[in-house]
Amino acid sequence: MPMIPVFLNIDEERVVLDLQEARGNLDCSQGEAVLDFSSVRRIDSNALQAMEGFARIADEKAVKIVLRGVNVDVYKVLKLVKLAHRFTFVN
Amino acid sequence: MIASEAVKERVQIPLNPESLSAERIGYLDGLVHQARTAAAVFTQFNQEDVDRIVKAMVLAGLEQAQHLARLAVEETKLGVMEDKVIKNMVASEFVYNYVKDKRTVGIIRNLPERNLVEMAEPIGVLFSLTPITNPTSTVLFKCIMAIKTRNAVVFSPHPKAWHCCAEAVRIMYETALKHGAPEGVFTCLESPTLPDNAYLMKHKDVGLIDATGGPGMVKAAYSSGKPALGVGPGNTPVYLEKTADLNTAVVDIIISKTFDNGTICASEQTVVIDDEIYDEVLKKFADLGAHICSGKETKLLERAVIDPQTGFMQPMAVGQKATDIARFVGLSVKSSTKLLIAPIQGVGREHPLSVEKLFPVLAVYRAKSVGEALRVCVDVNHAGGLGHTAVIFSRNEDVIRKFGNVINAGRIIVNSPGSVGALGSVYNDLAPTFSFGCGTGGGNSTTDNVNVFHYLNVKRVARRTQNHMWFRVPNQIYFNMNAVENLRQFPSLSTIIVTNPSLERIGHVDIVRRHICPKTHVHVQVIPDAEPEVKVILQGVEALNFYKADQIIALGGGSVIDAAKIMKLKYESPEADLEYLAAPFLDLRKRVIQYPTEKTNRARLIAISTTSGTGSEITPFAVLIDKDLGRKVTLADYSLTPDVAIVDPQFVMSMPKSLTADTGVDCLTHALEAGVSTFASAYTDSNAMQAIRLVFKYLPIAYKHPNDEEARCMMHNAACIAAMAFSNASVGLNHALAHAFGARFGVAHGRANALMLPHVIAYNASVPTKFMPSPYTKGYVAHKKYATVADLLGLGGHSVDEKVKNLIAATAQLLDELEFPQSIAELGISKKEFEQAVPDLVKIAVDDPSWRSNPRMPLMSEMAELFWKAYEGRGTAKAADSLQEQTK
């Protein structure tokens, strides 16, 4: 059966809320959720905490999280807090 | 009096994290995790973000300076409230003034002249220990440093100063947060313990330990295996020299030693005073509120404030007022007493007051001479003060310089107070700090006043630089038939002609004589027809001196011209040590030794070559034999280059066939090797290519028809042109192999070159096992340059690979035409003999500097392989097929 991924745009001003929304959609993601970070230039501590929680739940539900359009500054932050390996990155 | 913990840790043994509970570890991990997240978020901030937050923090620090000072004094019972206010303000305002315009984000320094850019990379999480003596000011300082450099900090204040430090951290954190700093950027340990510190010092996510405190803490920091800025105690010697402005000196010392009751570790500890001014100085101290202790009082004092067991100061005295200390000791002093001054007679355990005393007790020593004063200062410096701070009051620059030489201190403060002076930016231009680096003398990694750049990783973006290159040849080269006539234009009173017996015999010397300026005294120095020995050189120099020569004409082949170059060197600079000047080097511009530039005599060197190969008439090289050492000495320097070269083919018309072939192939090898050299340039390439073209066209003719004037002339020019190339681009592996082989088996240089040449072309044209580092070339180009040669010679071929193969074939054909042996075996050298020789040949070739500009770095095994290919013969020379890939 073909997988139907969930697609969500993440807004820099409401990363935490968007991730909460995404969390609610994980059950119908059928194995993959794609979050578009193209408009996120910076990420703060709360957003990181939300991403860590989101990654944990995705793991539990065996959903692959794909982050699209992550800029290299945000990517470096994810590396520094050792979160990068929990996501798949695409351009 | 209170029992301070400031120095207790001196005797405490390393910190042990084993006793921590799981809950405590979870708590500590949580702090670091929070800091790590903040530090990660912080990496996204730009310089403007950071500067905005720093400014707000500084203003908050100034606003709260008095509040924090009061808290510090109330909690620690150390120091002086007013002074602590000043410290807090210095830690805010002065530090801000120093750092406000410093770039700490992104590009922090651009060095276009070096093609370098320096960029900042934050450290991440700092674990910062702060002392009891300067608690809040140190916290303010470290918070400002951290934000300016985008780091997060976990603070562990001294337990006896925890509340005031926690308050300082809170104020800084809330201000920073309000102005946009990441959450969790500062945290402060609740109820810190030594095991907590031990655990955090080794925490995997802590990037740097920033330990300001006692030696035990500093040592623990450095022992943790983490990068650390550990700055600890001192013992500041002061030399009050007789030329000093005594009024200034006495006031400065009182200011410094009483500042915050002497708690700054840079404060004065022992003042060494010249005998001539001793009494006057003590009187001035007394007049300004110091109590001068009698011998008996000094004994009482030392027993009370110095621990007789450890020899260190008693904690209970740290940061206390002079009157309180006096009362405790039982001294009767005026209520206005600021400072207790105790005369001592030496330094060390027998003189307890000679150690560090972080309270207003000052030792003084009467010195009978400058020498004695400096020795005592050195003793104090070595009694716990290495690397820290020293002070001198003097107007005598020699004494100040001497003091600076003999004292090991990161800060040598001149004519100003030690403690406030060392803090920086108040009395001098030192960087403002609350952490004094003490260098290796104090077990620290720096002697600096710690500031922003110690909290950054500096990344250097180094762009490729184009080193200067050169093209140097004699400024006068006369060529073509009868060019020797140009000798007339060089006036000389006394000329020496250096030549061989054979050239004199066949009349060449007479030809030269005819063209020398009239009225010139001419002496002919005949030297043996072989590579010159030291003895021959010295005889020549003797003649030059005897005849007071102002001109040397070298008439001969490479050996004669080389001899004349060295004679000139020794004549002009008699002190020149040939063995020393022959020291090895890799890059001429960076060589260790320099050739002499001061000259006792001066003589023009005119080189007239009588062979068409070595190019010695224009090269900066000379070889001589040192029989005592049993080896060749190669000299290389552009100062050896002849002043004038005369390339007149009339002197080569009678060259024998074999010499024509040998020297001609030497010339070809020079040109081919210079062409692919790592030092090749457009300037050398043009000469190398032209020389190759001339050799391929005219060498066979000159060989077969020795009287063909045009061929002789062109070959003579080719040798000189090839020399222009290789004297600037150097040669390569072919020469290294040929030198080794030729010397071992007595084979002429050109012939040895010929045996190696096709194999070395094939070797250089294939994909290297090991590339030669070469800043001058882009990519590997040797095969392409050989292909260019093939094109120049019209050898045909569609691909680079084909062209290289055609060049190898054409070279082999040329060597056949010149009737060179096909192989080393053909010389009659048995396989067994050669087999025995190869390891030595390789060793000698490795030591030969010629290959260092070869495009491909030869491995020893590859050198051996090349020797064997040369043994087997020219037919084995083939370019590797794998080259085709690279060419595409």
Interface residues (C-beta under 8 A of the other chain):
Chain A: R41 R42 I43 D44 S45 N46 L48 Q49 D73 V74 K76 V77 L78 L80 V81
Chain B: R36 T37 A38 A39 A40 V41 T43 Q44 G124 P182 E183 G184
